[in-house]
Amino acid sequence: MLDITNIGWDLERNIKNLKQIYRYAEKIDYEKGKYRALMHMSNWYMLKRQYKTAIPIFENVESLPIENPDNYIYKIQALQDKASAYIELGFFDDAHTAINKSLNESRNLKNDNKFLIIGRAYHLKATLCIELKKPEDSVLFYTKKSILYFQKIQKTALREGKLQSAYINISTSFFEAKKMDSALFYSYKVKSMKNLGLEAKSYLFQTIAQVHIEKNRVDSALFYYKKSEAISKILEDPATLKIAYITLSGLYEKLGNKDSSLIYSKKYSRLVDSIALLDKKGATAASQAIKKEVREENTETKQRLYIILLCSFVLLCVIILFLWFFFKNYHKEKKERMKKDEILLEKDDELNKTKSIINDAFEEVTKLAKNNDPAFLGRFKEVYPAFCDEILKICPDMINSELEFCAYLKLNFSTKDIATYTFVTPKAVQNRKNRIRKKLNIPSDEDIYFWMNKVERK
């Protein structure tokens, strides 16, 4: 089975790709491409909690010249994301100034963009109130205002994502006010929402766990902190991982499980040392140390799992061997029939798993294509290696951009879809179809989509 848990989380690789995209957008004077590359770059640093590195990139976005008014949204988003970084760094006055400036600039926007920016501004004000330990009423006031604007957003995925953040703020404010039942109510409200992101899940599970701790429900708190720990490892987030380790150590100690408490206490100490290294030697060195520790811990966990599986397998083999000798002379016919049934079940299971993997991979590749993600072509080659090999056999000098265009056709995207996702005109897409048809010697009377779909079977 394919393991895709770590695909796409490599910071250095993604930053390198985004810089290449920015330089190319700059070369062809593609304004929107420059804005999007810089925003994705800064958001990666925010995701990895490298806030000081992200701020200059946000300021670069603010200073870029603008010709197309549709791209003005990126400048305001950069302003608000910079405010979020200021909040994380404790620069609350700077954050307050940036939030108010974004509200003032929002008058130049329309429809969903305007609702999004105003809603985010009030959401950031609520977050700022939480950080400043302001009364619960202040947090709820700004959060409710943000919800009013988020509910006006027409795009479902965008609307639900922003509402999730708003309800998390409400849950946090109730927790700070020691109103645990209300905090738990809104936390579960968020938990029931669809398409909840990993960061939101990690934060949400910690909030729920803290409520259970306050209510002295140690087992429930342990359950949710373990879920938060697992997500924090995937995100390689040292801050939330540190909280999870020290809290889990305390919870196990409360349960009288000294061994587990000691394990998490050691994990916490190692992580604190790694974070200290971040301050002494810089972000890159410490980030690598923290990643190494998480990978080593995952390796240790896998090794223990392999040992358990191996022992289980050996034990299972002994039991099967014993049963086989025992029933050999008495139930031979029955055993053969059962064995055939087992083989059929295994084949059905393998078929279902294969279908599931194919479907998941297709959805993943399609999503990368729609987002015009730089990782699209690489992932497509992994999922459809035979297709790519056949295309290159027919035309060995085909470049990556042409192969990527063939991939869009293989995925059955229409001319309009390709134009939308790659930010070109439909006419440009049609011209590329004609060039590809000539390069691959596709007959003029044959549908190009049909030709692409049968190319693997040639």
C-alpha positions in Angstrom: 0.0 0.0 0.0 1.3 3.5 -0.8 2.5 5.6 2.1 1.7 9.2 1.4 1.7 10.6 5.0 4.9 12.6 4.4 4.3 13.8 0.9 4.2 17.6 0.5 5.5 18.5 4.0 9.2 19.1 3.1 9.7 22.9 3.8 13.0 23.3 1.9 11.7 21.5 -1.1 8.5 23.5 -1.3 10.2 26.8 -0.7 12.7 26.0 -3.5 9.9 25.1 -5.9 7.9 28.3 -5.0 11.0 30.5 -5.6 11.3 28.9 -9.1 7.7 29.6 -9.8 8.1 33.2 -8.6 11.1 33.8 -10.9 9.2 32.3 -13.8 6.2 34.5 -13.1 8.5 37.5 -12.8 10.1 36.6 -16.1 6.8 36.4 -18.0 5.4 39.3 -16.0 2.5 37.2 -14.6 1.3 39.4 -11.7 -1.1 36.9 -10.1 1.6 34.2 -10.2 4.0 36.4 -8.3 1.5 37.1 -5.6 0.4 33.5 -5.2 4.0 32.2 -5.1 4.9 34.7 -2.3 1.8 33.9 -0.4 2.3 30.2 -0.5 5.9 30.7 0.5 5.0 32.8 3.6 2.2 30.4 4.5 4.7 27.5 4.5 6.8 29.4 7.0 3.7 30.2 9.1 2.8 26.5 9.1 6.2 25.6 10.3 6.0 28.4 13.0 8.9 30.4 11.5 7.0 33.6 12.0 10.0 36.0 11.8 11.0 34.5 8.4 7.4 34.9 7.1 7.0 38.6 8.0 9.4 40.0 5.4 7.7 38.0 2.7 4.3 39.4 3.7 5.8 42.9 3.5 7.2 42.1 0.1 3.7 41.2 -1.0 2.4 44.5 0.3 5.1 46.5 -1.6 4.6 44.7 -5.0 3.2 47.0 -7.7 -0.3 46.1 -8.8 -2.0 46.5 -12.2 -5.0 44.1 -12.0 -7.4 45.2 -9.2 -8.5 41.5 -8.8 -5.1 40.8 -7.2 -5.6 43.4 -4.5 -7.0 40.7 -2.2 -3.5 39.2 -1.9 -2.1 42.5 -0.4 -4.8 42.5 2.3 -4.4 38.8 3.0 -0.7 39.4 3.5 -1.5 42.2 5.9 -3.8 40.0 7.9 -1.4 37.0 7.9 1.3 39.4 9.1 -1.0 40.4 12.0 -1.4 36.7 12.8 2.4 36.3 12.9 2.7 39.4 15.2 0.1 37.8 17.6 2.2 34.6 17.7 5.3 36.6 18.4 3.6 38.7 21.1 3.8 42.0 19.2 0.2 42.8 20.0 0.2 46.5 19.2 1.6 45.8 15.7 -1.0 43.1 15.2 -3.8 45.5 16.2 -2.6 48.2 13.7 -2.3 45.6 10.9 -5.9 44.3 11.6 -7.4 47.8 11.6 -5.6 48.6 8.3 -7.0 45.5 6.7 -10.5 46.5 7.7 -10.0 49.9 6.2 -8.6 48.4 2.9 -11.5 46.0 2.6 -13.7 48.7 1.2 -12.0 48.1 -2.2 -13.2 44.5 -2.3 -16.4 42.8 -3.4 -18.6 39.8 -2.7 -16.8 36.8 -1.2 -13.5 38.5 -0.9 -15.0 41.4 1.1 -16.9 39.0 3.4 -13.7 36.9 3.9 -11.5 39.8 4.8 -13.9 41.5 7.2 -14.7 38.2 8.8 -11.0 37.4 9.2 -10.3 40.9 10.7 -12.9 40.3 13.4 -11.7 36.8 13.9 -8.1 38.1 14.5 -9.5 40.7 16.9 -11.1 37.9 18.9 -7.8 35.9 18.8 -6.0 39.0 20.0 -8.5 39.4 22.9 -7.8 35.8 23.9 -4.1 36.4 23.9 -4.5 39.6 26.0 -6.7 37.7 28.5 -9.6 40.1 27.7 -13.1 39.3 29.2 -15.1 36.5 27.6 -17.7 39.1 26.3 -15.0 40.8 24.2 -14.0 37.6 22.5 -17.6 36.6 21.9 -18.4 40.0 20.5 -15.8 39.9 17.8 -16.2 36.2 17.1 -20.0 36.6 16.5 -19.3 39.5 14.1 -16.8 37.3 12.2 -19.4 34.5 12.0 -21.9 36.9 10.5 -19.6 37.8 7.6 -18.3 34.2 7.2 -21.8 33.0 6.8 -22.3 35.3 3.8 -19.4 33.6 1.8 -20.9 31.7 -1.1 -18.0 29.1 -1.6 -18.9 26.2 0.7 -15.4 25.0 1.5 -14.1 28.5 2.2 -17.2 29.3 4.4 -16.9 26.1 6.4 -13.2 26.5 7.0 -13.6 30.0 8.4 -16.6 29.1 10.5 -14.5 26.3 12.1 -11.9 28.8 13.2 -14.5 31.1 14.6 -16.2 28.4 16.7 -12.7 27.3 18.0 -12.3 30.9 19.2 -15.6 30.7 21.0 -14.6 27.4 22.6 -11.3 28.9 23.8 -13.0 31.9 25.3 -15.4 29.8 27.3 -12.5 27.6 28.4 -10.6 30.7 29.6 -13.7 31.8 31.5 -13.9 28.4 33.2 -17.3 27.6 31.5 -16.3 24.0 30.6 -19.7 22.8 29.4 -19.9 25.7 26.9 -16.3 25.2 25.8 -17.0 21.5 25.2 -20.2 22.2 23.3 -18.5 24.4 20.7 -15.5 22.1 20.5 -17.7 19.2 19.6 -19.6 21.5 17.2 -16.3 22.1 15.3 -15.3 18.4 15.6 -18.5 17.4 13.7 -17.8 19.7 10.8 -16.5 18.3 7.5 -13.0 18.9 6.0 -11.4 19.8 9.3 -7.7 20.6 8.7 -4.8 19.0 10.6 -3.8 22.2 12.4 -7.4 22.8 13.5 -7.8 19.2 14.7 -4.6 19.4 16.7 -5.6 22.6 18.4 -9.2 21.4 18.9 -8.2 18.0 20.4 -5.9 19.8 22.9 -8.8 22.1 23.9 -11.2 19.2 24.4 -8.5 17.4 26.4 -8.0 20.4 28.6 -11.7 20.6 29.4 -11.6 16.9 30.4 -8.6 17.6 32.6 -10.6 20.4 34.4 -13.5 17.9 34.8 -11.0 15.3 36.1 -11.8 12.9 33.3 -8.2 11.6 32.9 -8.9 8.8 30.4 -10.8 11.1 28.0 -8.1 13.7 28.3 -5.4 11.1 27.6 -7.4 9.9 24.5 -7.6 13.4 22.9 -4.0 14.4 23.8 -2.8 11.2 22.1 -4.7 12.2 18.9 -3.2 15.7 19.1 0.3 14.2 19.5 -0.1 12.1 16.4 -1.2 15.1 14.3 1.6 17.3 15.7 4.2 14.7 14.5 2.7 14.8 11.0 2.9 18.6 11.0 6.3 18.5 12.7 5.0 21.2 15.1 7.4 21.4 18.1 5.2 23.9 20.0 2.1 21.7 20.2 4.2 18.6 20.5 5.9 20.0 23.6 2.6 20.7 25.3 1.3 17.2 24.4 4.4 15.5 25.8 4.5 17.3 29.2 0.7 16.9 29.6 0.7 13.2 28.7 3.5 12.7 31.2 1.4 14.3 33.9 -1.7 12.3 32.9 0.1 9.0 33.0 1.6 9.9 36.4 -1.9 10.6 37.6 -3.0 7.2 36.4 -0.1 5.6 38.3 1.6 4.5 35.0 5.2 5.6 35.9 6.9 4.0 32.9 4.7 5.9 30.4 5.1 9.0 32.4 8.8 8.8 32.3 8.8 8.1 28.5 6.9 11.3 27.8 9.0 13.2 30.3 12.1 12.2 28.3 10.5 13.1 25.0 9.6 16.5 26.5 13.2 17.1 27.6 14.7 16.1 24.2 12.2 18.4 22.4 13.0 21.3 24.8 16.7 20.8 24.0 15.9 20.8 20.3 13.9 24.0 20.6 16.8 25.6 22.6 19.0 24.7 19.7 16.7 26.7 17.5 17.6 29.8 19.5 21.3 29.1 19.6 22.1 27.9 16.1 19.2 29.3 14.0 16.0 28.0 12.5 17.5 25.7 9.9 19.7 23.6 12.2 17.1 23.3 15.0 14.4 22.4 12.5 16.5 19.6 11.2 17.2 18.4 14.7 13.5 18.4 15.6 12.6 16.6 12.4 15.3 14.0 13.1 14.0 13.4 16.6 10.4 12.9 15.3 11.6 10.6 12.6 13.7 8.6 15.1 10.8 8.3 17.4 8.6 7.2 14.5 11.3 4.6 13.6 11.4 3.3 17.2 7.6 3.0 17.2 7.7 1.2 13.8 10.4 -1.2 15.1 8.3 -2.1 18.2 5.3 -2.6 15.9 7.2 -4.9 13.6 8.4 -7.0 16.6 4.8 -7.3 17.8 3.6 -8.2 14.3 6.4 -10.7 13.9 5.7 -12.4 17.2 2.0 -12.4 16.4 2.7 -13.9 13.0 4.9 -16.7 14.5 2.3 -17.5 17.1 -0.4 -17.6 14.4 1.8 -19.9 12.3 2.2 -22.3 15.3 -1.5 -22.4 16.0 -2.3 -22.9 12.3 0.2 -25.7 12.0 -1.2 -27.4 15.1 -4.7 -27.2 13.9 -3.7 -28.4 10.5 -2.1 -31.6 11.9 -5.0 -32.1 14.3 -7.8 -31.8 11.7 -5.9 -33.3 8.8 -7.5 -36.8 8.9 -10.9 -35.7 10.1 -11.9 -32.6 8.2 -9.8 -32.6 5.0 -12.7 -31.8 2.7 -14.1 -29.1 5.0 -10.6 -27.5 5.3 -10.1 -27.4 1.6 -13.4 -25.7 1.1 -12.6 -23.2 3.8 -9.2 -22.6 2.3 -10.8 -21.8 -1.1 -13.2 -19.4 0.7 -10.4 -17.7 2.4 -8.5 -17.2 -0.9 -11.6 -15.7 -2.5 -12.1 -13.4 0.5 -8.4 -12.3 0.4 -8.7 -11.6 -3.4 -11.9 -9.6 -2.8 -10.1 -7.7 0.0 -7.1 -7.0 -2.2 -9.3 -5.9 -5.0 -11.2 -3.5 -2.7 -7.9 -2.2 -1.4 -6.6 -1.7 -4.9 -9.7 0.1 -5.9 -9.5 2.3 -2.8 -5.8 3.2 -3.5 -6.6 4.0 -7.2 -9.5 6.1 -6.2 -7.5 7.9 -3.5 -4.6 8.5 -5.9 -6.9 9.8 -8.6 -8.6 12.2 -6.2 -5.2 13.4 -5.0 -3.8 13.9 -8.4 -6.9 15.7 -9.6 -6.8 18.0 -6.6 -3.1 18.9 -7.3 -4.1 19.6 -10.9 -7.0 21.9 -10.0 -4.7 23.8 -7.6 -2.0 24.1 -10.2 0.3 22.6 -7.6 4.0 22.3 -8.5 3.9 18.7 -7.2 1.2 17.7 -9.7 3.5 16.3 -12.4 5.7 14.3 -10.0 2.7 12.7 -8.3 1.0 12.0 -11.7 4.1 10.1 -12.8 4.0 8.0 -9.6 0.3 7.2 -10.2 0.4 6.7 -14.0 4.0 5.5 -14.7 3.0 3.4 -17.7 1.3 6.3 -19.4 4.3 8.6 -19.0 6.6 5.9 -20.3 4.5 5.3 -23.4 4.3 9.1 -24.1 8.1 9.4 -23.9 8.6 6.4 -26.1 6.5 8.0 -28.8 8.2 11.4 -28.3 11.5 11.2 -26.3 12.2 14.9 -26.6 8.9 15.9 -24.9 9.5 18.5 -22.1 7.8 18.5 -18.7 5.3 21.3 -19.5 4.1 19.2 -22.5 3.9 16.0 -20.5 2.0 17.9 -17.8 -0.5 19.1 -20.5 -0.9 15.4 -21.6 -1.6 14.6 -17.9 -4.5 17.1 -17.9 -5.9 15.4 -21.0 -5.4 11.9 -19.4 -7.4 13.1 -16.4 -10.2 14.2 -18.9 -10.1 17.9 -18.1 -12.0 20.0 -20.6 -10.4 22.9 -22.5 -12.2 25.4 -20.2 -11.0 23.5 -17.0 -7.4 23.4 -18.2 -7.6 27.1 -19.0 -9.0 27.9 -15.5 -6.5 25.8 -13.5 -3.4 26.9 -15.5 -4.5 30.5 -15.8 -4.4 30.8 -19.6 -7.1 31.4 -22.2 -9.2 28.6 -23.8 -7.7 29.5 -27.1 -4.2 29.0 -25.8 -5.3 25.5 -24.5 -6.7 24.6 -27.9 -3.5 25.7 -29.6 -1.5 23.4 -27.2 -3.8 20.5 -28.1 -3.0 21.0 -31.8 0.7 21.1 -31.1 0.5 18.0 -28.9 -1.6 16.2 -31.6 1.2 16.9 -34.2 4.0 16.0 -31.9 2.5 12.6 -31.0 1.2 11.9 -34.5 -2.5 11.7 -33.4 -4.7 11.4 -36.4 -6.9 14.4 -37.0 -10.1 12.3 -37.1 -9.4 10.7 -33.7 -10.6 12.2 -30.4 -7.5 13.3 -28.5 -9.0 12.3 -25.1 -9.8 8.8 -26.4 -6.2 8.5 -27.7 -4.8 9.5 -24.3 -7.0 7.0 -22.4 -5.9 4.1 -24.6 -2.2 5.0 -24.7 -1.2 2.7 -21.8 -2.7 -0.3 -23.6 -0.6 0.2 -26.7 
